[in-house]
Amino acid sequence: MHVIERSRIISESIFSLHGISTLIFIYLLLAPVASEHLVTGIIGASILLPCDLNLSINPARLRFHWQDHSDVVLYSFNKGVEQEYQNKLYTNRTNAFQVEMSSGNISIKLSQVTPQDNKNTYWALASLFDSNDQYIHVTKVCQTTLLVAARFLTPKLTVNYKEMNAMCLTQGGYPKPKVTWTIQDLSQPQNCTLDPREVQTNITLDPESGLYTVWSQVNFTEI
């Protein structure tokens, strides 16, 4: 299996049909999502939500928080006090880099990425205070959209010459893929992508893990 970032996962299998060399490509296409600011997180892993104020700061005069598209607070920092306003949905899932805050780094790490985090947009809002504890400015300084993915296991291709069909099975991936079969007769210059009506495909979602299982079959007599 080969992975093309954010857009497709491809498996290739080669077998012979009664002496005719045939190359079959099985494509699991993950539809790309258009956005200007994207990071890709792997389910179960951690992802950095980056933000740099590009100035020197006294953390004792800094207040900032990260919130999601529903204004739910992921992480809060209030003049040295962490997580004072954090929503319980993100308990034990976020942390910042306090030793780097003095240089303006207010990035956070989001842990345990889940399918529910997919396509969420997060904003960092920062407030600076002067020596008299007065606001200098408040601004929405960073915006990041998170795309969530999980790699499918290497597809298992089974060829049944008696039944004249080929079956592909893979699981553990995200998001929901589109499956196509492409046939290449090595004696022909052009590949042939099968019509969806020529392919039987079943894609199921595991309600516990949020990951997909894909089963797909094509008959040789339709090739």
PEKA-V374034 format. One record per residue. N is the residue number from 1. PHI is phi in whole degrees, 0 to 359 (NA if undefined). NEAR is the number of other C-alpha atoms within 8 Angstrom. D_CENTER is the distance of its C-alpha to the mean C-alpha in Angstrom with 2 decimals. Layout:
N,PHI,NEAR,D_CENTER
N,PHI,NEAR,D_CENTER
This chain:
1,NA,8,17.37
2,247,6,16.06
3,246,7,12.53
4,254,8,12.32
5,311,5,9.54
6,65,8,7.02
7,239,9,9.96
8,202,12,11.59
9,239,14,12.50
10,236,13,16.30
11,240,12,19.05
12,235,9,22.66
13,222,9,25.77
14,236,7,29.43
15,209,7,32.42
16,246,8,35.96
17,253,8,37.48
18,49,4,41.20
19,88,5,41.45
20,264,6,39.25
21,286,9,36.38
22,227,12,33.20
23,246,12,29.70
24,245,11,26.87
25,255,11,23.32
26,248,12,20.80
27,257,13,17.76
28,251,12,14.57
29,266,11,13.29
30,258,12,9.91
31,297,7,11.14
32,290,6,10.19
33,246,4,10.39
34,281,4,13.23
35,194,6,13.36
36,277,4,15.41
37,234,7,13.59
38,231,9,9.88
39,230,10,7.99
40,245,10,4.64
41,248,12,4.80
42,266,11,5.62
43,304,11,7.30
44,90,8,10.83
45,259,9,10.64
46,251,11,11.43
47,220,12,10.25
48,271,8,12.99
49,259,10,13.72
50,277,9,16.45
51,196,11,19.80
52,228,8,23.20
53,281,8,26.40
54,59,7,28.24
55,201,6,31.40
56,282,7,33.25
57,222,10,33.21
58,270,8,35.18
59,304,10,32.68
60,289,6,35.62
61,243,12,35.51
62,242,15,31.78
63,227,12,29.97
64,208,12,26.32
65,209,12,23.54
66,252,12,19.90
67,226,13,19.29
68,265,12,16.68
69,293,9,17.30
70,260,5,19.82
71,65,6,21.67
72,277,9,20.84
73,277,13,21.38
74,277,13,18.84
75,211,15,21.23
76,224,14,24.78
77,224,13,27.30
78,231,10,30.87
79,53,9,33.31
80,105,8,32.42
81,261,7,31.50
82,264,8,27.91
83,60,8,26.18
84,294,8,29.25
85,240,7,27.34
86,292,12,24.06
87,284,9,23.12
88,298,5,23.27
89,300,5,19.81
90,248,11,18.54
91,302,8,21.39
92,64,5,20.80
93,248,9,17.18
94,228,12,17.95
95,207,9,20.38
96,252,8,21.68
97,239,10,23.72
98,300,6,27.26
99,292,5,29.01
100,255,9,27.29
101,294,12,27.86
102,296,11,31.30
103,263,9,29.88
104,98,12,27.65
105,277,12,24.32
106,243,13,22.83
107,295,11,19.24
108,228,13,17.77
109,254,12,15.52
110,260,12,13.35
111,260,10,13.54
112,52,9,12.53
113,302,14,9.05
114,236,9,9.30
115,301,10,8.23
116,291,4,10.73
117,279,10,8.99
118,299,9,6.71
119,67,8,8.51
120,289,10,10.87
121,252,10,13.06
122,239,12,14.94
123,238,13,18.38
124,255,13,20.67
125,240,12,24.36
126,234,12,27.10
127,232,12,30.86
128,245,11,33.47
129,237,12,37.01
130,271,9,40.25
131,294,6,42.93
132,264,5,44.41
133,63,7,41.17
134,257,7,40.85
135,301,9,37.67
136,268,8,37.19
137,194,7,34.24
138,234,9,31.20
139,207,7,28.23
140,274,9,24.60
141,261,10,23.62
142,218,9,19.84
143,220,10,16.99
144,221,12,13.24
145,253,12,10.48
146,257,14,7.14
147,258,12,4.01
148,251,16,2.22
149,214,13,2.86
150,215,11,6.54
151,284,8,9.24
152,292,11,12.18
153,296,8,15.51
154,305,7,17.90
155,300,11,19.42
156,260,7,23.01
157,256,9,25.36
158,243,7,28.75
159,251,8,31.64
160,249,8,34.56
161,288,7,37.55
162,292,4,39.78
163,274,5,37.63
164,58,10,36.54
165,212,12,32.81
166,231,12,29.55
167,234,11,26.78
168,240,12,23.18
169,225,11,21.27
170,209,12,17.84
171,204,11,15.72
172,81,11,13.03
173,251,13,10.02
174,198,14,7.33
175,280,10,7.35
176,298,8,11.09
177,267,9,12.37
178,252,8,15.59
179,253,10,18.13
180,227,10,20.96
181,249,11,23.79
182,240,12,25.47
183,252,13,28.93
184,235,11,30.81
185,280,10,34.50
186,297,8,35.37
187,271,4,38.61
188,246,7,36.91
189,282,6,35.28
190,252,5,32.66
191,284,9,29.71
192,234,7,29.79
193,270,8,26.80
194,289,11,27.90
195,295,6,28.25
196,307,7,26.00
197,289,5,29.35
198,267,9,30.09
199,237,12,27.09
200,258,9,26.59
201,225,9,23.00
202,229,7,21.88
203,242,9,18.30
204,239,7,18.30
205,252,8,16.08
206,282,9,16.97
207,293,6,17.83
208,276,4,17.75
209,272,5,14.52
210,76,9,12.57
211,255,13,11.78
212,255,14,13.39
213,245,13,16.53
214,238,12,17.82
215,237,11,21.55
216,215,12,23.13
217,219,11,26.73
218,222,11,29.01
219,268,11,32.80
220,295,8,34.67
221,294,6,37.38
222,265,6,35.03
223,271,6,34.12
